[in-house]
Amino acid sequence: MTILKSDIPEFRWQRAKPVNNKANTEEQKYDGGAEEGAMRGVKEAKEKAKRDIKAAKEMAKREAEEAKKAKEAEKQAKKEAEQATKERAKREAEEAKERAKREAEEAKERAKRVAEEAKKTKEAEKQARKEAEQAAKEKAKREAEEAKKAEEAEKQAKKEAEEAAKERAKREAEEAKKAEEAEKQAKKETEEAAKERANIEAEEAKERAKREDEEAKKTEEDDKQVKREDEEKVGAELYEGTVKLIIAPPVVHKQIEKLEEYLRQVQNLHLVLVGGSSEEGTKIVVSAEKPTPLVSALREMPFVEQVVKEGKEIQVTLKASL
């Protein structure tokens, strides 16, 4: 950095006029010390400015010398670069000339080879076309012969098919006639046999119906007798202790209440538990203090439809309405 003399500020001091005031004595002493300090600062600034100016001049001198050397070096480098460029251009021109010569010779050889190959290709194409034409003629000849043979074979096959169709139609007509006659005969025989069989079956059915009717009456009488005996046996059976009654669904609450009322009226019988629903049926648990004909007592109740013993339980079906 270069510092000029004109850049250094000049300090101008003016002495203050004395004031006849005792209160300003201390202020005057302070101003005197400040003036001396300022003078010293100015002196030091001038010395520093001189040193900076000297250093700047020396630096400028060195920079000028270095710039001169750089300019000379640049001039020399430019000269050498121009010389090298001329020599390189000369070499490149010679190399380009040699390369062009080689490429021309190679192009000439390549053109010669291409011409020979084109000639061979043309001859091969000519030969292939000739062979293809010959093959096409032979193929056309063969196809014409085959077409002629196929036409003749088709005519022969058509003729044979027509003759075979006539023969088949003739045979089918004869067979149809025979089948019709056989069908008429079979129908006649079938009708006669059906009539005979119908008469026989009618007689047999009549006899069978008579026997079945007699057997059914006898079976019904036997079933009634067995049922009466079973009912009398079950009704006479005595129950003692806890017994479970199963009331088959559907049931109505009023019916259950009525049944409970009748059960309470049975001698030596106590109602223990009642549970269930109208969909799943009702279970009633009773307890007999002494042997009691419970089934017989239930059957005598007017709203009971059926009483069946199932193992240790008794199933009761109530009538649809009271």
Summary of the structure (lengths in Angstrom):
residues: 322
radius of gyration: 74.1
end to end distance: 135.6
largest distance: 183.2
contacts: 696
relative contact order: 0.04
helix: 74%
strand: 13%
